[in-house]
Amino acid sequence: MLTDMTLQINGQTRSFSEPVPSTLDQVLLQLGMKADRVAVERNGEIVPRTQWSETAVQSGDRLEVVHFVGGGSSASS
């Protein structure tokens, strides 16, 4: 069983130890990210949210996590 893991997340090396995440959704949970506010790319491929719990992560994987920011325009009347 893997006791530690290193991932590249948004260009920065992050190390995980027990409990080591085995799926993409577990990584996001450990990072404290809200699933409904991010999009994820793993090793250059966009991963649909519906597949996060089935997408295995391995030491050395490269993740790009993009946060959605709400906002709007302010229209003057």
N, C-alpha and C positions, 0 to 999 in steps of 0.2 A: 504494500500500500504506500502511496506517495505521501511523504511527510512534509514536503514543502514544494512550492511552485513559484516560478517567476514569469510574469506576463509583462508585455509592453502595452501600456494603456495611455493613449493619446501622446505617444512618444516618450513616456517616462516608464522606467522599470519599477514594477511593484512586486513585492514578495508576499506570498501568502503561506501561513503555516496552519497547523491544526486549528480549526477544521479547514482542510484544503477544498476549495470549490471544485466540483467536477463538471458543472454545466454553466452555461452563460448566465442563466438567471441567478444562480448562486453567487457568481462573481459580482453581479450588480447589487445583490442583496448585501453582501459583505462591504461593498463600497458605499452603501447607504443611498443608492440612486433609485429614484422612483421610476418604475417601468413605463408608466404612461407618459413620461416626459423626456424619454431618450430614444435614439436610434443607434443601432450597433452594427459595426463592420468588424468581421473577424478574418484576419489574414487576407484582406482585400475584397472580401465578399460581404455584401449586406445580408444580415440575418433577420428574417421576418420575426416579429415579436412572438408569433404563434409557435416558433421553433426554438425559442430560447431554452426551454426546459429540456429539450432533446439534444441541444448542441453541446457536445463535449468540448472542454477546453483542456489544453495540454501546456506544460511548461514551454515557454518560448513563443507562444501565440502572440500575435499583434492585434490589439483591439483599438478601435477608434469609437469613442462614445460621444455622440452629439446631443447636447441638451436643447430642448425646445424652449424658447422664451416667448411668453405671451405678450401681447401688446396690441396696439391698434393706433389708428390715426385719430387725431383730435381735430374734428371739423368745426370750423367757426361758422355760426349761422348769421 
